[in-house]
Amino acid sequence: MEEQKKAAAISYDPAKDRAPQLVAAGRGLIAEKILEVARAFDVPVREDRNLVHLLEALEIDSDIPEELYRVVAEVLVYLYKLENEFNPEEDAGSAT
């Protein structure tokens, strides 16, 4: 039997958030919708089954617990690098 697709979405704005937050999580059709919205808004997606498994146990809109900071930080660094790889002028600062 094929395992049902799972997805989770986190958000983090260091200017206003204490910690990253879980903003969506689900399986099956909900997971597909999360991925569809991410693609529609050009949000990078990283596959990490173990992390999704841990995140789906949390309440939506809750802070990521300290035990998951390291792995979530790794994801955020990965996404930051991806974003700068595709938008190098944004990393150049205001020098023009």
C-alpha positions as CSV (number, residue, x, y, z in Angstrom):
1,M,0.0,0.0,0.0
2,E,1.3,3.4,-1.0
3,E,2.1,5.8,1.9
4,Q,-0.1,8.9,1.9
5,K,1.6,12.2,0.9
6,K,2.3,14.5,3.8
7,A,3.3,18.2,3.8
8,A,4.0,20.9,6.3
9,A,4.7,24.6,6.0
10,I,6.7,26.8,8.3
11,S,7.0,30.6,8.4
12,Y,9.6,32.7,10.1
13,D,10.0,36.5,10.2
14,P,12.9,37.2,12.5
15,A,11.7,40.8,12.8
16,K,8.5,39.8,14.5
17,D,8.6,36.1,15.4
18,R,10.2,34.5,18.5
19,A,10.6,31.3,16.6
20,P,9.6,29.7,13.3
21,Q,5.9,28.7,13.3
22,L,4.0,25.8,11.8
23,V,1.4,27.5,9.5
24,A,0.0,24.4,7.7
25,A,0.2,20.6,7.9
26,G,-1.7,17.8,6.4
27,R,-2.0,14.5,4.5
28,G,-3.4,13.5,1.2
29,L,-5.5,16.2,-0.4
30,I,-4.4,18.8,2.2
31,A,-0.8,18.0,1.5
32,E,-1.4,18.4,-2.2
33,K,-3.0,21.8,-1.6
34,I,-0.1,22.9,0.6
35,L,2.3,22.0,-2.2
36,E,0.1,23.6,-4.8
37,V,0.0,26.9,-2.9
38,A,3.8,26.8,-2.4
39,R,4.4,26.3,-6.1
40,A,1.9,29.1,-7.0
41,F,3.9,31.5,-4.8
42,D,7.3,30.2,-5.8
43,V,8.0,29.0,-2.3
44,P,10.9,26.5,-2.4
45,V,10.0,23.0,-1.2
46,R,12.3,20.7,0.6
47,E,11.5,17.0,1.1
48,D,12.2,15.8,4.6
49,R,9.9,13.0,5.7
50,N,11.2,12.9,9.2
51,L,10.7,16.6,9.8
52,V,7.2,16.5,8.4
53,H,6.4,13.6,10.7
54,L,7.5,15.6,13.7
55,L,5.8,18.8,12.5
56,E,2.4,17.2,11.9
57,A,2.1,16.4,15.6
58,L,2.2,20.2,16.4
59,E,-0.8,22.6,16.6
60,I,-1.1,24.9,13.6
61,D,0.2,28.5,14.4
62,S,2.3,27.2,17.2
63,D,6.0,28.0,17.6
64,I,8.4,25.2,16.6
65,P,9.7,23.6,19.8
66,E,13.3,24.2,20.8
67,E,14.1,20.5,20.2
68,L,13.4,21.1,16.4
69,Y,15.3,24.4,16.1
70,R,18.4,22.8,14.7
71,V,16.7,20.9,11.9
72,V,14.4,23.8,11.1
73,A,17.4,26.1,11.0
74,E,19.0,23.8,8.5
75,V,15.9,24.0,6.3
76,L,15.8,27.8,6.6
77,V,19.5,28.0,5.6
78,Y,18.9,25.7,2.7
79,L,16.0,27.9,1.5
80,Y,18.0,31.1,2.0
81,K,20.8,29.7,-0.1
82,L,18.3,28.7,-2.8
83,E,16.7,32.1,-2.8
84,N,20.1,33.8,-3.1
85,E,21.2,31.4,-5.8
86,F,18.2,32.4,-8.0
87,N,18.2,36.1,-6.9
88,P,21.9,37.1,-6.5
89,E,21.2,40.8,-6.8
90,E,19.1,40.7,-3.6
91,D,22.2,39.5,-1.7
92,A,24.3,42.3,-3.1
93,G,22.8,45.0,-0.8
94,S,22.2,48.5,-1.9
95,A,25.4,49.1,-3.8
96,T,24.5,50.0,-7.4
